[in-house]
Amino acid sequence: MVDNRSSRRGFLQGTVALTALLAGGCSSSKEQPKTAFEDSVATFFQDNYQVMTKDEIKEVLARVERRVKREYGVDIKCENTPPVADVAFGYALNLSKCKGTRRCVEACVSENNCGRNHSLENIRVLAMPHGTMDLNKSDHYYDHEQVPNSNDWYLPIQCHQCDEPACVQACPVEATWKEKDGIVVIDYDWCIGCRYCSVACPYWARHFNWSKPNLQPDEINPKTHYLGNRPREAGVMEKCTFCIQKTRKGELPACQEACPTGARVFGNLLDPQSEIRYILENKNVFRLKEEQGTQPNFWYFYDV
Amino acid sequence: MFYSIISAALLLLLPVSPIWAGEKEASFKLTGPVTTLACKMCHTWRKPVLKQRDLKAPHNKIKLNHGAGQLWCFSCHKENNYANLQGDKSAVVDFKNPQKLCRTCHFRQVKSWRGGAHGKRTGSWQGERTSWRCTACHNPHSPQIAPFKPSPPPRRPGTVVNIDKSESKNGG
């Protein structure tokens, strides 16, 4: 099966090379800057990130940087920092401390180059009436003058980076998968935009780019990751990646840094000294929709 | 001649109200916030009023709203040691480590804070990070966190964004 696919790929790549040679043969000279047409042809025949060689990935990253430069006029750095060894990321959120300020949403949008025109927000803060856990009664469009509102408590939802991700099973083209450090990622160039994953996800964590993100050049975060916050095209899915571009370098995710009440805790589940392990061992924790069996790596807890 | 100049100067000064006249019941007026002056600047020669009362100048900037009226200045500050904090049943505590005093009442919160379940962390999830101490977020005189104005909500389906980014109902 694999042999068949790679031979098909080889055939197509050969065809492209031949066409390029016939067209003028300028693709072989490395000094020449690549044109937009050459890049789009190369992107069309680009392989899945999981099976690309290191050289191919290097080319792809350069291509992403060139595309952003061409479209937005901004120099970005696109990296593919690999997972850190012996790390499994986990997240805990203190529901007693969350006051629904939505600062996490704001920070997430600006950190992850989310589209400003279609309100693609990877974090959804639900305002829940007191005395219920029924998500159907929640409202995430709340616009109170002041928070906390006396009638509500707040439940922020983002990707739970499940161990048995329903979205990954739903993807027909293996454009999304779970990395070794527990982050579920998307290869935006391999995604066909069928939106099956967004239906499969019980946490409404996946969002579809209906249009090109309306990013202003000064709004773009130039520190990007191939599987994370590089500016997306129209017609692909996107999701929270625990700020893969930051956390794989040891930094904390943007939502955690932005939270004014300190409700968010991020850390390594495999480190017994970490704060997240303290919470799991000492606090009353629960996971949302645990009955779905997706084994989320996102815990909610509260002060007693 | 000399005396006339002096008396003229005195006459000029007299109509000017003394600098402490702005605050009733106050013996002097501060030019800066209380925190910029060391307590011992006055309290070496002026004995503090230990009795619980409504705070007037120069302490009027302090709005004491902690412990539902059970706490008073000298619950945490001691008369003979203004450079440090000290509770009724705690050891002398440096201002930089307020948690050692706060924990005499809020032991659950301080325990959670030490473990990582309370308070804010910045820096890195592995290695060095900053644990924000109690007084970085809570005003010790009024520790309740004030309400926030939330960031704008996501756009509801059925609304369109105009070019100037303001929202309007779709189809009026």
Interface residues (C-beta under 8 A of the other chain):
Chain A: V87 A92 N94 K97 K99 G100 T101 R102 R103 V105 E106 R116 N117 H118 S119 E121 R124 H140 Y141 Y142 D143 H144 E145 Q146 V147 P148 T247 G250 E251 L252 Q256 E257 C259 P260 T261 G262 V265 F266 G267 N268 D271 S274 E275 I276 Y278 I279 N282 K283 F301 D303 V304
Chain B: R108 Q109 S112 G115 G116 A117 H118 G119 K120 R121 T122 G123 S124 W125 Q126 G127 R129 W132 C137 I145 P147 F148 K149 P150 S151 P152 P153 P154 R155 R156 V161 K165
